[in-house]
Amino acid sequence: MEDIWTATDSAYVDISVVTAFLSIIGCMVIIALFFTFKELRTTSRQLLVFLSIADIIVGLASIVQARGYVLSLRLPDQMSKACQVDAGLWVWAQVSAALWTSAIALYLFLSSSNRSSYSSNNNNNNSSSSSSSSSSSSKTVVVVVVVVAVVVVVVVIVVLVVVVVVVVVVVVVVVVVVVVVVVVVKQ
């Protein structure tokens, strides 16, 4: 049996693993700094930590996918299910990171909206009462952003489960049809 592994395949795997590893290290540094220095523990940086956790999963999924790619070339008949699991993990991780990025964008938008309303209210009200309402609205924004992100991730997981169920049903129907055809042809 000839080897179908090429230099391009080797470069793809090497680049994927190295960049994923560097990404994981960078994300771990962000998380370590967040927990090490108390002054860095702001809401926006907390969302950045959540994004970093999602990016660590992306990096691990990329490494797993590179391994799956190597094995699928070397053992194509034995790797179809593992390759599908690898791809599903990678897609889920990418969607999760994109959703956390969207959550950060939403938080920044809502924060800037609150600041502009704060400055217009500051001209009319006492600054100490506006400051406490701004702090509580910031916490409300964080809760809204986290709830939206969690709901979207749950919806994505449900959609993935539905897709898997549909694929399983289609495979079962195809197998039943093939068995029926084989039985009819033999008679």
Secondary structure as GFF3:
##gff-version 3
##sequence-region A 1 187
A	DSSP	alpha_helix	7	36	.	.	.	ID=ss1
A	DSSP	three_ten_helix	38	40	.	.	.	ID=ss2
A	DSSP	alpha_helix	43	74	.	.	.	ID=ss3
A	DSSP	alpha_helix	80	122	.	.	.	ID=ss4
A	DSSP	alpha_helix	127	186	.	.	.	ID=ss5
###
